[in-house]
Amino acid sequence: MKKKMDPKWLVEIVALSVTVSMVFSLTSSEILDGAGYIVSLVLLFAFIALGILFDIVGVAVTSATETPFHAMASHKERGAREALRLLRKAERVSSICNDVVGDISGIISGATAATIAGNFARDFSLSSVVISLLVTGIVSGLTIGGKAVGKTVALARNTQIIFTVGKLLSFLPHFNVSGKSKKKK
């Protein structure tokens, strides 16, 4: 059975991608402007970690099943209904996590790494090609290795991961479906 592409979803995902990309890029530019190497490296590792974390969620949501969450929801466990909502929209959640946040984090970490490499080569009068190759290799290795480990964890612990995300989302008024954190009138 083929699913039809929803044109509204296509527009939404493109708009979200543009917005997230601009926010990440602006954040990176603002922090890197005049920042030292420690701050720059912390930002770089934060973008790598963000990409890995969202990749884990994206894989977990596509591999988890609803069954354990039905029991949790019947016992009114915080986050269970939100987890079910994530699973019922797994295709979209995965797209946002893996493609939007994950891929954009990779792009921005690459740009951040290039900036760090350029600054390092300039400040220490070193070959920009050698520094660029080293930084690119390290960033690629950390990203790919981190995502490989993350996928293994996501497949092995998909229920726990989605339940944790559901719990976190239950505190957001817009996403909360259980009504536990909404203000009573």
ABEGO torsion letter per residue (X at the ends): XBBBBBAAAAAAAAAAAAAAAAAAAAAAAAAABGBBAAAAAAAAAAAAAAAAAAAAAAAAAAABBAAAAAAAAAAGBBGAAAAAAAAAAAAAAAAAAAAAAAAAAAAAAAAAAAAAAAAAAAAAGBBAAAAAAAAAAAAAAAAAAAAAAAAAAAAAAAAAAAAAAAAAAAABAAABAAGAABBBX
